[in-house]
Amino acid sequence: MKKKIVITGLVVLAVGIIGYMLYSRHAADVSVEDGARHIISTTQKIPVQDAKMFLKGFPAQSANEDPRQYFARDIVNAYTVRFFKFIETQIEFTSMEEHLKAVKAYLHSVLAPDKAEEMFTLYKKFIDYEMQITEKAKSWGEPKTPDEFLRYLQSVQDYRREVFGKEVADAMWGAEVKAHEYTIRKNSIKTDANLYGADKEKRINNLKEEMWGADAALIEDPPQSDPERYEIYQEKQALYQRDLQESSAYERVKKIKEFRENYFSSEQVARLEQVDKEMEGERQRETDYETREKAILNDPGMGDEKKAEAIRELQNSTFGEKADAFRRRQNIQKNVKQ
């Protein structure tokens, strides 16, 4: 019995070691550093429009969509996994045999016979892959840093290539992987506290050219709506975070106004400035309140009951109709700290 336990333990250990090796074997060459190797080779043509679908958030396939429009030429492309996910949600899984039987019938109802058979063969492999990848991923650990996220993404795609072959795996997941890789690399630059804004923008532009070549200018559309413009404005502030932190109050306000004027109308800029004034007024009011509250709490001539009464009066006079909301917020903060 002991021998069996030891052997079992060794097998588990071996699986863990193999999983770690699969995860870490790219540590030296897959990273966010300049010049590091990419998961999807920069020489491999991935349609920029396919990648943009994942950057924007590829919506799930709906029952109203005709799958034939996505597979007029090939059954393997950026829409294949999305189609398979749709099938999984639409066709009940009582048992593998019954599920596959229903899937085959469905595919033959929406695709030509030859394509239906090809798709069915691929779907069976996909189902098996999904079950296997869930177990394999457990041994890779949870990524926390940009480099670890890239290595994790690399390991997942390497496993897909082992299962489906490189050509099929990259056709099915290449656009998604490249979009995720671009986002990881871009965010790594954007959040680097050691870089100034101009350097970040230069590095991001270089990253676009490196990953997308002649299509670099197409990978991110200019903002069309107010929410999109506000999102880009916030990103601009994040890029220039170090510049703003090291600027004087006057220069910081001036720089932020320049950013706003690039994306918003004069009326919208004026409204944002009014919001700034109101928020600053709120901050100053709370600062004044905290000073006066502290003086009450430190007054040796007042008992606890008198202090509580004085603080409540102070809250009412300081915050008016918002006093109850202020007290609720204080109670929540106290409970969180406890």
C-alpha positions in Angstrom: 0.0 0.0 0.0 2.8 2.4 0.9 4.5 1.6 -2.4 1.3 2.5 -4.3 1.0 5.8 -2.4 4.7 6.7 -3.1 4.2 5.9 -6.9 1.0 8.0 -7.0 2.8 10.9 -5.3 5.6 10.7 -7.8 3.2 10.8 -10.7 1.4 13.9 -9.2 4.8 15.5 -8.7 5.9 14.7 -12.3 2.6 16.2 -13.6 3.3 19.3 -11.6 6.9 19.6 -12.9 5.8 19.0 -16.5 3.1 21.7 -16.1 5.6 24.2 -14.7 8.0 23.5 -17.5 5.3 24.0 -20.1 4.4 27.3 -18.4 8.0 28.6 -17.8 9.8 27.4 -20.9 9.3 30.7 -22.6 10.5 32.8 -19.7 13.6 33.9 -21.5 12.0 35.1 -24.7 8.3 35.9 -24.1 8.1 39.1 -22.1 7.0 42.7 -22.3 10.6 43.8 -22.9 11.4 45.5 -26.2 12.6 43.0 -28.8 11.1 40.0 -27.1 9.5 37.2 -29.2 5.8 37.4 -29.8 3.3 34.6 -29.3 1.9 35.1 -32.8 4.8 35.9 -35.0 4.8 39.5 -36.4 5.4 38.0 -39.9 2.2 35.9 -39.6 -0.7 37.7 -41.2 -3.6 38.2 -38.9 -6.3 40.4 -40.3 -6.5 43.6 -38.3 -10.3 43.6 -38.5 -10.3 40.2 -36.8 -8.1 41.4 -33.9 -10.2 44.5 -33.5 -13.3 42.4 -32.8 -11.6 41.0 -29.7 -10.1 44.3 -28.7 -13.7 45.8 -28.7 -15.2 42.7 -27.0 -16.4 40.0 -29.4 -20.1 39.5 -28.6 -21.5 36.0 -28.4 -23.2 34.6 -31.4 -27.0 35.1 -31.4 -29.7 32.7 -32.6 -30.6 35.2 -35.3 -27.2 34.9 -37.0 -26.8 32.6 -40.0 -23.5 30.7 -39.5 -23.1 30.2 -43.2 -22.0 33.8 -43.6 -18.9 33.1 -41.5 -17.9 29.8 -43.2 -18.5 30.5 -46.9 -14.8 29.7 -47.7 -13.2 27.9 -44.7 -14.6 26.3 -41.6 -11.5 27.4 -39.6 -11.3 31.1 -38.9 -11.8 33.7 -36.1 -15.5 32.9 -35.9 -15.1 29.1 -35.4 -14.6 29.1 -31.6 -17.5 31.6 -31.2 -19.7 29.3 -33.3 -18.7 26.3 -31.1 -19.5 28.2 -27.9 -22.9 29.1 -29.4 -23.6 25.4 -30.1 -22.6 24.5 -26.5 -25.1 27.0 -25.1 -27.9 26.0 -27.5 -27.7 22.2 -27.5 -28.4 20.4 -24.2 -25.6 18.2 -22.8 -27.4 15.3 -21.2 -24.6 12.9 -22.3 -21.7 13.1 -24.7 -23.4 10.6 -27.1 -26.7 12.5 -27.2 -25.0 15.9 -27.4 -22.9 14.9 -30.3 -25.8 13.3 -32.1 -27.8 16.6 -31.8 -24.8 18.7 -32.8 -24.3 16.6 -36.0 -27.9 17.0 -36.9 -27.8 20.7 -36.3 -24.6 21.2 -38.4 -26.2 19.3 -41.3 -29.2 21.6 -41.1 -27.2 24.8 -41.4 -24.1 23.8 -43.5 -23.5 21.9 -46.7 -22.9 18.2 -46.1 -19.1 18.2 -46.6 -18.6 21.3 -44.5 -21.0 19.9 -41.8 -18.9 16.8 -41.5 -15.6 18.8 -41.4 -17.1 21.0 -38.7 -18.4 18.1 -36.7 -15.0 16.4 -36.7 -13.4 19.7 -35.5 -16.1 20.2 -32.9 -15.5 16.8 -31.3 -11.8 17.7 -31.0 -12.8 21.1 -29.6 -14.9 19.5 -26.9 -12.1 17.2 -25.8 -9.6 20.1 -25.9 -11.9 22.2 -23.5 -11.9 19.4 -21.0 -8.2 18.8 -21.1 -7.2 22.5 -21.0 -9.1 23.0 -17.8 -7.0 20.4 -16.0 -3.7 21.5 -17.6 -4.2 25.1 -16.6 -4.4 24.2 -13.0 -0.7 23.3 -13.0 0.3 26.6 -14.6 -0.6 28.7 -11.6 -2.3 32.1 -11.6 -0.4 34.8 -13.5 0.0 38.1 -11.7 2.6 40.2 -13.7 2.5 41.2 -17.4 5.3 38.7 -18.2 3.5 35.9 -16.4 0.3 36.7 -18.3 2.2 36.5 -21.6 3.8 33.2 -20.7 0.4 31.9 -19.6 -1.1 33.0 -22.9 1.9 31.4 -24.7 1.4 28.1 -22.9 -2.3 27.9 -23.7 -1.6 28.6 -27.4 1.2 26.1 -27.5 -1.2 23.4 -26.1 -3.8 24.4 -28.8 -1.1 23.9 -31.4 -0.3 20.5 -30.0 -3.9 19.5 -30.2 -5.1 21.1 -33.5 -1.8 21.7 -35.3 -0.2 25.2 -35.6 -2.1 26.2 -38.7 -5.6 25.4 -37.4 -4.9 26.6 -33.8 -3.6 30.0 -35.1 -6.5 30.3 -37.5 -9.0 29.7 -34.7 -7.3 31.7 -31.9 -4.6 33.7 -33.5 -6.6 37.0 -33.7 -7.8 36.6 -30.1 -4.3 35.8 -28.8 -2.7 38.7 -30.7 -5.3 41.1 -29.4 -4.7 39.9 -25.8 -1.0 40.1 -26.3 -1.2 43.7 -27.6 -3.4 44.7 -24.7 -1.0 43.2 -22.2 2.0 44.9 -23.8 0.3 48.2 -24.2 -1.0 48.2 -20.6 2.5 47.4 -19.3 3.7 50.5 -21.0 0.8 52.6 -19.9 1.1 51.8 -16.2 4.9 52.1 -16.1 5.4 54.7 -13.3 9.0 55.3 -14.4 8.1 56.6 -17.9 7.0 60.0 -19.0 3.9 60.5 -21.2 5.8 61.3 -24.4 8.0 58.2 -24.0 5.0 56.0 -23.3 3.2 57.3 -26.5 6.4 56.6 -28.5 6.7 53.1 -27.2 3.0 52.3 -27.9 3.3 53.6 -31.4 6.4 51.4 -31.9 4.5 48.5 -30.5 1.7 49.0 -33.0 4.1 49.2 -35.9 6.0 46.1 -34.6 2.8 44.0 -34.2 0.6 45.3 -37.0 3.0 46.7 -39.6 1.3 48.7 -42.3 -2.1 48.3 -40.4 -0.7 50.0 -37.3 -2.9 53.1 -37.7 -6.0 50.9 -38.1 -5.8 48.8 -34.9 -7.6 51.5 -32.7 -10.4 53.5 -34.2 -10.7 57.2 -33.2 -13.4 57.9 -30.7 -16.8 58.5 -32.1 -19.1 59.0 -29.1 -18.7 61.0 -25.8 -18.1 57.8 -23.7 -15.4 56.8 -26.1 -13.8 60.3 -26.0 -13.9 60.3 -22.2 -12.2 56.8 -22.2 -9.4 58.1 -24.4 -9.1 61.2 -22.3 -8.7 59.1 -19.2 -6.1 57.0 -21.0 -4.2 60.2 -21.9 -4.1 61.1 -18.2 -2.8 57.7 -17.3 -0.1 58.0 -19.9 1.0 61.4 -18.5 0.6 60.4 -14.8 4.2 61.0 -13.9 4.3 64.3 -15.8 1.2 65.5 -13.9 2.5 64.3 -10.5 5.8 66.2 -11.0 4.1 69.4 -12.2 3.1 72.4 -10.1 -0.6 72.8 -9.4 -0.9 75.5 -12.1 0.9 73.4 -14.7 -1.2 70.3 -13.9 -4.5 72.2 -14.3 -3.2 73.7 -17.6 -2.1 70.3 -18.9 -5.4 68.6 -18.1 -7.2 71.4 -19.8 -5.1 70.8 -23.0 -6.1 67.1 -22.9 -9.7 68.0 -22.5 -9.7 70.5 -25.4 -8.3 67.7 -27.6 -11.4 65.6 -27.1 -14.3 67.7 -25.9 -16.2 70.8 -27.0 -15.8 74.1 -25.2 -19.1 73.6 -23.4 -18.1 70.1 -22.3 -14.7 71.4 -21.0 -16.6 74.1 -19.1 -18.8 71.5 -17.5 -15.8 69.4 -16.5 -14.2 72.4 -14.9 -17.3 73.1 -13.0 -17.3 69.5 -11.7 -13.6 70.0 -10.7 -14.6 73.1 -8.7 -17.5 71.2 -7.0 -15.3 68.2 -6.1 -12.6 70.5 -4.8 -15.2 72.3 -2.7 -16.3 68.9 -1.3 -12.7 67.9 -0.5 -12.1 71.3 1.3 -15.4 71.0 3.2 -14.4 67.5 4.4 -10.9 68.7 5.3 -12.4 71.5 7.4 -14.8 69.2 9.0 -12.1 66.7 10.0 -10.1 69.5 11.6 -13.1 70.7 13.6 -14.2 67.1 14.5 -10.7 66.4 15.8 -10.8 69.5 18.0 -14.1 68.3 19.5 -12.8 64.8 20.2 -9.6 66.2 21.8 -11.5 68.7 24.0 -10.9 67.5 27.6 -13.8 69.6 29.0 -16.5 67.7 27.1 -17.9 64.3 28.0 -18.6 61.6 25.4 -22.3 62.4 25.2 -21.6 66.1 24.6 -18.9 65.3 22.0 -21.3 63.1 20.1 -24.0 65.8 20.2 -21.5 68.5 19.0 -20.2 66.3 16.2 -23.7 65.6 15.0 -24.4 69.3 15.0 -21.2 69.9 13.1 -22.1 67.4 10.5 -25.5 69.0 10.0 -24.1 72.5 9.7 -21.3 71.4 7.4 -23.1 69.0 5.0 -26.7 70.1 5.3 -29.1 67.7 3.6 -26.1 65.4 2.8 -25.3 64.9 6.4 -27.1 61.6 6.7 -25.3 60.3 3.6 -22.0 61.4 5.1 -22.8 59.5 8.3 -23.7 56.4 6.4 -20.4 56.6 4.5 -18.5 57.0 7.7 -20.2 53.9 9.3 -19.4 51.8 6.2 -15.7 52.9 6.3 -15.6 52.0 10.0 -17.0 48.6 9.4 -14.6 47.9 6.6 -11.6 48.8 8.8 -12.9 46.5 11.5 
